[in-house]
Amino acid sequence: MDQTTQALKPVIDVRNLTKEYRLGEIVVQALRGINLQIFPGEMVAIMGPSGSGKSTLMNMVGCLDSPTSGEYYLDTLLVSDLKDDDLAIVRNQKIGFVFQKYNLLPRVDAIENVALPLRYSENTFNMRQRAEAALVAVGLGDRMHHKPNELSGGQQQRVAIARALVNEPAILLADEPTGNLDSQSGKEIMELLLNLNQQQHSTVVLVTHDPSVAAQAQRTVQIFDGLIKSPEVAA
């Protein structure tokens, strides 16, 4: 991490985060005191085996769940104590999600899929034009009126990335973004994410089981048994 990055305020600042689940009389400690900072313009990969706490941490970072204790600041906003309705607003305004299974609406075209986050926000100005611009940015200017079943897997993932970007979020959170793709499509999606990071300075957090995907990030964070073992390992 260079001196310029260190001078910035982190866009993700997780402080001693814990998460416990109760299964009857059994308490499961999914996170056991996580500390993590991710800075604007970074591309960070998060890896860990099943049951390590990786998915739980991503739920916290993505404002899909609240911690048992600790603090989480997203873009300097303390979000760890927010209620569900307020978390939903933060998700819409500050986080762009890219999922392994695309999660596109099958009956509407690419433009309508990309415009969906705008419809749930207060910022509805020029929705169609902004959706079109996002699709052009991911190389799908000629596929705007195609429905998901008329697109390849790689093209559907590009639509999902455009949808994630349309609100200009503070972070782009990509959960196994190449997991459902063939090798060539996966390579193209990684090139797109790298370009967004390097050329547009988007902050990208990748969750992946693939070491070759993680190797393309600036840092890899390894999680085991609810703890970060190597938070500052350079790719």
PyMOL commands that set and color helices and strands:
alter all, ss='L'
color gray80, all
select helices_A, chain A and resi 3-7+54-61+84-94+110-119+127-137+148-150+153-165+183-199+211-214
alter helices_A, ss='H'
color red, helices_A
select strands_A, chain A and resi 12-23+26-38+43-47+69-74+77-78+95-98+171-175+204-207+219-224+227-228+233-234
alter strands_A, ss='S'
color yellow, strands_A
deselect
rebuild
show_as cartoon
